[in-house]
Amino acid sequence: MDNDDSRFMGLAIELSRRGVGATGQNPPVGCVIIKDKIIVGRGFTASGGRPHAETIALAQAGVLAQGATAYVTLEPCCHHGKTGPCSEALIKAGISRVVCAVLDPDDRVSGKGMEQLRSHDIEVETGVCAADAGEVLAGYLSRKTLGKPAVLLKLAISKDEKLATNDPDKRWITGELARDRGHLMRAQSDAIVVGIGTVLEDDPDLTCRLKGLEHLSPIRVIVDTNLKTPVDCRLVESAQTVPVMIACSQNVEIEQSMRLFEKGVEIIPCRTKAGRIDLSDLLVRLADHGINRVMFEGGAQIAEALIEDDLIDELAIFKAPHKIGKNGTPAFTGTTLHEIVKRLSLRKKTQIKVGCDDLSLYHRLIKG
């Protein structure tokens, strides 16, 4: 890999980030077409998953694609679906070289796209900036290889690691900029999950309220073992506008289930474990719905269950500069953030200042 390959793939990766949370079950891919070290075409997977990044970049490049190099973050598809194969589009456009970051684990592709390009005398290189591209594609890759979405746990805690205060005049732990950043995380997720306790206590909307990104509000999911969700809560009342799913046990009351269903709520019966929803089973069911990235918000019970079952791929901790004290609810029962990070094999990737608060982002270490 030369410096130019790394640099141009970096541009494709940055483009791919624009599609995160907006491409449905399709992966957020970026593509840059280079001729004589000049960008002649670029694209990223469009909202809803189509057109694909390569199609957009090739249309922009036009005749300049002849003899050019295409940098693409994920192996070009080679199967016929709702759109034609991107591999065939690259061949037809006269691309002479394709540099790919990550091979597509989809059984319909899985190396076949690159092989088709080679069979037409197109030079192919793979694995360029694979780790960086894989981070953007994490949800899709997890769903295809592990059968579950990538999981982000987002928590807002005080300096002394408390989740909430009993003071009714202090609704928020963190500042406004941190809350805006949380809404951006919602927009970049396919689904957001909270427990029934959060619904009963706060009656939240769980939508993205950043101006211009409201249409990227994720599917709202309630973990509600015994189906106690009120039919008149905000989530249920808005289910016709932004989808709502409720994960409950397989033995809930039929009448309540029907009342929620009539409001537009999708009921997802799940296995239970120790009297609560088995979150591993819920994640499999969300993957079956084509969901790639899941963000968990809410209280200590959800966080504790995710930690106990080792389901966290990314951890976002917003830490306020003040302490709550003994009246606050501990974020982690009987342990500390430091111990959890070590236990779950997470590494701190980034720590930034967001207004008066600190944001620490942790990612799962790839073992082996």
C-alpha positions as CSV (number, residue, x, y, z in Angstrom):
1,M,0.0,0.0,0.0
2,D,1.5,3.4,-1.0
3,N,0.7,6.7,0.5
4,D,-1.7,7.7,-2.3
5,D,-3.8,4.6,-1.7
6,S,-4.0,5.3,2.0
7,R,-4.9,9.0,1.4
8,F,-7.6,8.3,-1.2
9,M,-9.1,5.5,0.8
10,G,-9.2,7.8,3.7
11,L,-11.3,10.2,1.6
12,A,-13.7,7.3,0.8
13,I,-14.0,6.4,4.4
14,E,-14.8,10.0,5.4
15,L,-17.5,9.9,2.7
16,S,-18.9,6.7,4.0
17,R,-19.5,8.2,7.5
18,R,-22.1,10.5,6.0
19,G,-24.3,7.4,5.4
20,V,-24.1,6.0,8.9
21,G,-27.6,5.6,10.3
22,A,-29.3,6.5,7.0
23,T,-28.8,3.5,4.7
24,G,-31.3,1.0,6.2
25,Q,-30.1,-2.6,6.1
26,N,-27.5,-1.7,3.5
27,P,-23.9,-0.8,4.5
28,P,-22.7,2.8,4.5
29,V,-20.1,2.7,1.7
30,G,-17.9,5.4,0.3
31,C,-16.3,5.6,-3.1
32,V,-13.8,7.9,-4.7
33,I,-12.7,7.7,-8.3
34,I,-9.2,9.0,-9.1
35,K,-7.5,9.8,-12.4
36,D,-4.0,11.2,-12.6
37,K,-4.2,11.9,-8.8
38,I,-7.3,14.1,-9.3
39,I,-10.8,13.3,-7.9
40,V,-13.2,12.8,-10.8
41,G,-16.0,11.2,-9.0
42,R,-17.1,10.5,-5.4
43,G,-20.2,9.2,-3.7
44,F,-21.6,7.5,-0.6
45,T,-24.6,5.2,-0.2
46,A,-27.7,7.2,-0.5
47,S,-30.5,7.5,2.1
48,G,-32.4,4.2,2.3
49,G,-29.5,2.3,0.8
50,R,-29.8,3.2,-2.9
51,P,-28.1,4.2,-5.2
52,H,-24.9,2.6,-4.1
53,A,-21.7,4.6,-3.6
54,E,-20.1,3.3,-6.8
55,T,-23.1,4.2,-8.9
56,I,-23.1,7.8,-7.7
57,A,-19.3,8.2,-8.1
58,L,-19.3,6.7,-11.6
59,A,-22.2,9.0,-12.7
60,Q,-20.2,12.0,-11.5
61,A,-17.0,10.8,-13.2
62,G,-18.7,10.1,-16.6
63,V,-16.1,9.4,-19.4
64,L,-13.3,10.3,-17.0
65,A,-13.8,6.9,-15.3
66,Q,-12.1,5.3,-18.3
67,G,-8.7,4.1,-17.0
68,A,-9.2,5.5,-13.5
69,T,-8.8,3.9,-10.1
70,A,-11.9,3.4,-7.8
71,Y,-11.3,3.4,-4.1
72,V,-14.3,1.7,-2.3
73,T,-14.7,1.0,1.4
74,L,-16.5,-2.3,0.8
75,E,-16.2,-4.9,-1.9
76,P,-18.5,-4.0,-4.8
77,C,-21.6,-6.1,-5.0
78,C,-21.8,-8.6,-7.8
79,H,-25.4,-9.9,-7.5
80,H,-28.6,-8.6,-9.1
81,G,-31.1,-7.2,-6.6
82,K,-33.1,-4.0,-6.7
83,T,-30.1,-2.4,-8.5
84,G,-27.6,-3.9,-10.9
85,P,-24.2,-5.1,-9.7
86,C,-21.6,-2.4,-8.9
87,S,-18.9,-4.7,-10.2
88,E,-20.5,-4.7,-13.6
89,A,-20.9,-1.0,-13.5
90,L,-17.2,-0.5,-12.8
91,I,-16.3,-2.9,-15.6
92,K,-18.6,-1.1,-18.0
93,A,-17.2,2.3,-17.1
94,G,-13.7,1.2,-18.0
95,I,-12.2,1.4,-14.5
96,S,-8.6,0.0,-14.6
97,R,-7.9,-0.5,-10.9
98,V,-10.1,-1.1,-7.8
99,V,-8.8,-0.6,-4.3
100,C,-11.0,-2.1,-1.7
101,A,-10.8,-1.8,2.1
102,V,-13.0,-4.6,3.3
103,L,-14.4,-7.8,1.6
104,D,-18.1,-8.2,1.9
105,P,-19.2,-11.1,4.1
106,D,-22.5,-11.4,2.4
107,D,-22.7,-14.9,0.9
108,R,-23.8,-13.4,-2.4
109,V,-20.6,-11.4,-2.7
110,S,-17.8,-12.7,-0.3
111,G,-14.9,-12.3,-2.7
112,K,-16.9,-12.9,-5.9
113,G,-17.0,-9.2,-6.7
114,M,-13.2,-8.9,-6.7
115,E,-12.9,-12.1,-8.7
116,Q,-15.3,-10.7,-11.4
117,L,-13.2,-7.6,-11.6
118,R,-10.0,-9.6,-12.0
119,S,-11.6,-11.7,-14.7
120,H,-11.9,-8.5,-16.7
121,D,-8.2,-7.6,-16.3
122,I,-8.9,-5.0,-13.7
123,E,-6.1,-4.7,-11.1
124,V,-7.4,-5.3,-7.6
125,E,-6.0,-4.6,-4.2
126,T,-7.8,-5.3,-0.9
127,G,-7.3,-4.6,2.8
128,V,-6.3,-0.9,2.4
129,C,-7.2,1.0,5.6
130,A,-9.4,-2.0,6.6
131,A,-9.5,-1.2,10.3
132,D,-10.8,2.4,9.7
133,A,-13.3,1.3,7.1
134,G,-14.4,-1.6,9.3
135,E,-15.2,0.8,12.1
136,V,-17.8,2.6,9.9
137,L,-19.1,-0.7,8.6
138,A,-19.2,-2.3,12.1
139,G,-22.9,-2.6,12.3
140,Y,-23.3,-4.3,8.9
141,L,-20.3,-6.6,9.4
142,S,-21.6,-7.6,12.8
143,R,-25.1,-8.4,11.5
144,K,-23.6,-10.4,8.6
145,T,-21.0,-12.3,10.5
146,L,-22.3,-12.6,14.1
147,G,-26.1,-12.3,13.4
148,K,-26.5,-9.3,15.7
149,P,-26.2,-5.5,15.3
150,A,-23.3,-3.6,16.7
151,V,-24.2,-2.3,20.1
152,L,-23.5,1.2,21.5
153,L,-24.2,1.9,25.2
154,K,-24.4,5.6,25.8
155,L,-24.5,6.9,29.4
156,A,-24.4,10.3,31.0
157,I,-22.9,10.2,34.4
158,S,-21.7,12.6,37.1
159,K,-18.1,13.0,38.2
160,D,-18.8,10.4,40.9
161,E,-20.3,8.0,38.4
162,K,-24.0,8.5,39.2
163,L,-26.7,8.2,36.6
164,A,-29.4,10.3,38.2
165,T,-30.3,12.6,41.0
166,N,-33.4,12.7,43.2
167,D,-33.5,16.5,42.9
168,P,-36.5,17.2,40.7
169,D,-35.0,20.6,39.7
170,K,-32.0,18.9,38.0
171,R,-33.4,16.9,35.1
172,W,-30.1,16.8,33.2
173,I,-26.7,15.6,34.4
174,T,-24.8,17.0,31.4
175,G,-25.0,20.3,29.4
176,E,-26.8,21.2,26.3
177,L,-23.9,20.5,23.9
178,A,-23.5,17.0,25.3
179,R,-27.2,16.4,24.8
180,D,-27.0,17.6,21.2
181,R,-24.1,15.1,20.7
182,G,-26.3,12.4,22.1
183,H,-29.0,13.3,19.5
184,L,-26.4,13.0,16.8
185,M,-25.7,9.5,18.0
186,R,-29.4,8.7,17.7
187,A,-29.4,9.9,14.1
188,Q,-26.4,7.6,13.4
189,S,-28.2,4.6,14.9
190,D,-30.8,2.3,13.3
191,A,-32.6,1.7,16.6
192,I,-32.5,3.1,20.1
193,V,-33.4,0.9,23.1
194,V,-34.5,1.8,26.6
195,G,-36.1,-0.1,29.5
196,I,-39.7,0.2,30.6
197,G,-38.5,2.0,33.7
198,T,-37.3,4.9,31.6
199,V,-40.6,5.0,29.8
200,L,-42.7,5.0,32.9
201,E,-40.6,7.6,34.7
202,D,-39.7,10.0,31.9
203,D,-42.3,9.4,29.1
204,P,-39.6,10.2,26.5
205,D,-39.9,10.7,22.7
206,L,-36.5,9.2,21.8
207,T,-36.4,11.0,18.5
208,C,-33.5,13.0,17.0
209,R,-34.2,16.7,17.6
210,L,-31.3,18.2,15.8
211,K,-32.5,20.6,13.2
212,G,-32.3,19.0,9.7
213,L,-31.8,15.5,11.1
214,E,-35.2,14.9,12.4
215,H,-35.9,12.4,9.6
216,L,-33.1,10.2,10.8
217,S,-34.8,9.4,14.1
218,P,-34.2,5.7,14.8
219,I,-36.7,2.9,15.5
220,R,-37.6,3.2,19.1
221,V,-37.4,-0.1,21.1
222,I,-38.8,-0.7,24.6
223,V,-37.5,-3.6,26.7
224,D,-40.7,-4.4,28.6
225,T,-40.8,-8.0,29.9
226,N,-44.4,-7.9,31.2
227,L,-45.8,-5.4,28.7
228,K,-46.5,-2.5,31.0
229,T,-46.1,0.2,28.4
230,P,-49.0,2.6,28.6
231,V,-51.0,2.9,25.4
232,D,-51.2,6.7,25.9
233,C,-47.4,7.3,26.4
234,R,-45.6,9.5,23.9
235,L,-43.8,6.6,22.2
236,V,-47.0,4.7,21.5
237,E,-48.9,7.8,20.4
238,S,-46.2,8.6,17.8
239,A,-45.7,5.0,16.6
240,Q,-47.4,5.8,13.3
241,T,-44.8,8.5,12.6
242,V,-41.6,6.9,14.0
243,P,-41.7,3.1,14.4
244,V,-41.9,1.6,17.9
245,M,-41.1,-2.0,18.9
246,I,-41.6,-3.6,22.3
247,A,-39.6,-6.6,23.4
248,C,-41.6,-8.6,25.8
249,S,-41.8,-12.1,27.2
250,Q,-43.7,-14.8,25.2
251,N,-46.4,-15.0,27.9
252,V,-47.8,-11.5,28.0
253,E,-51.5,-10.6,28.1
254,I,-53.0,-10.8,24.7
255,E,-55.5,-7.9,25.2
256,Q,-52.7,-5.5,26.1
257,S,-50.7,-6.7,23.2
258,M,-53.6,-6.1,20.8
259,R,-54.2,-2.6,22.2
260,L,-50.6,-1.6,21.5
261,F,-50.7,-3.3,18.1
262,E,-53.7,-1.3,17.1
263,K,-51.7,1.9,17.9
264,G,-49.0,0.8,15.4
265,V,-46.6,-0.8,17.8
266,E,-44.7,-4.0,16.7
267,I,-44.6,-6.6,19.5
268,I,-41.4,-8.7,19.6
269,P,-41.8,-11.8,21.9
270,C,-38.3,-12.7,23.2
271,R,-36.8,-15.3,25.5
272,T,-36.3,-14.4,29.1
273,K,-33.5,-15.0,31.4
274,A,-33.7,-14.6,35.2
275,G,-37.0,-12.8,34.8
276,R,-35.8,-10.3,32.3
277,I,-35.6,-10.1,28.5
278,D,-32.6,-11.9,27.1
279,L,-30.9,-9.1,25.3
280,S,-28.9,-11.5,23.2
281,D,-32.1,-12.9,21.8
282,L,-33.5,-9.3,21.3
283,L,-30.4,-8.4,19.3
284,V,-30.8,-11.4,17.0
285,R,-34.4,-10.4,16.4
286,L,-33.4,-6.8,15.6
287,A,-30.8,-8.2,13.1
288,D,-33.6,-10.2,11.5
289,H,-35.3,-6.8,10.9
290,G,-32.2,-5.5,9.0
291,I,-31.0,-3.3,11.9
292,N,-27.2,-2.8,11.8
293,R,-26.5,-0.3,14.7
294,V,-28.3,-0.2,18.0
295,M,-27.9,2.5,20.6
296,F,-28.9,1.7,24.2
297,E,-29.9,4.5,26.5
298,G,-31.7,4.5,29.8
299,G,-31.0,3.3,33.3
300,A,-28.6,1.1,35.3
301,Q,-30.6,-2.1,34.7
302,I,-30.1,-2.0,31.0
303,A,-26.4,-1.1,31.3
304,E,-25.9,-3.8,33.9
305,A,-27.5,-6.5,31.6
306,L,-25.4,-5.5,28.6
307,I,-22.2,-5.6,30.7
308,E,-23.2,-8.9,32.3
309,D,-23.8,-10.5,28.9
310,D,-20.7,-8.9,27.3
311,L,-22.7,-7.3,24.5
312,I,-21.1,-3.9,24.2
313,D,-19.1,-3.0,21.1
314,E,-18.9,0.7,21.8
315,L,-19.3,2.7,25.0
316,A,-19.9,6.4,25.0
317,I,-19.6,8.0,28.4
318,F,-20.5,11.7,28.9
319,K,-19.1,12.7,32.3
320,A,-20.2,15.9,33.9
321,P,-17.8,18.0,36.0
322,H,-19.9,17.9,39.2
323,K,-20.7,15.2,41.8
324,I,-24.2,14.1,42.7
325,G,-23.4,12.5,46.0
326,K,-24.9,9.7,48.0
327,N,-28.5,10.4,46.9
328,G,-27.6,9.6,43.2
329,T,-28.2,6.3,41.5
330,P,-24.9,4.5,40.8
331,A,-24.2,3.9,37.1
332,F,-22.5,0.7,37.8
333,T,-23.4,-1.6,40.7
334,G,-20.5,-2.8,42.8
335,T,-17.9,-1.8,40.2
336,T,-16.3,1.2,38.4
337,L,-16.0,2.3,34.8
338,H,-12.3,1.5,34.8
339,E,-13.0,-2.1,35.9
340,I,-15.8,-2.5,33.3
341,V,-13.5,-1.3,30.4
342,K,-10.9,-3.8,31.4
343,R,-13.4,-6.6,31.8
344,L,-15.0,-6.1,28.4
345,S,-11.7,-5.7,26.6
346,L,-12.5,-2.1,25.5
347,R,-9.9,0.5,24.6
348,K,-10.3,4.2,24.8
349,K,-10.2,5.6,21.3
350,T,-11.1,9.2,21.9
351,Q,-11.7,11.7,24.7
352,I,-13.0,15.1,23.8
353,K,-14.5,18.1,25.6
354,V,-18.1,18.7,24.8
355,G,-19.0,22.0,26.4
356,C,-18.4,21.6,30.1
357,D,-18.6,17.8,29.9
358,D,-16.1,15.1,28.9
359,L,-16.9,12.5,26.3
360,S,-15.0,9.2,26.3
361,L,-15.4,6.7,23.5
362,Y,-14.4,3.1,24.0
363,H,-14.3,0.4,21.3
364,R,-14.1,-3.3,21.7
365,L,-10.6,-4.7,21.1
366,I,-10.4,-7.2,18.3
367,K,-8.9,-10.4,19.7
368,G,-6.6,-12.7,18.0
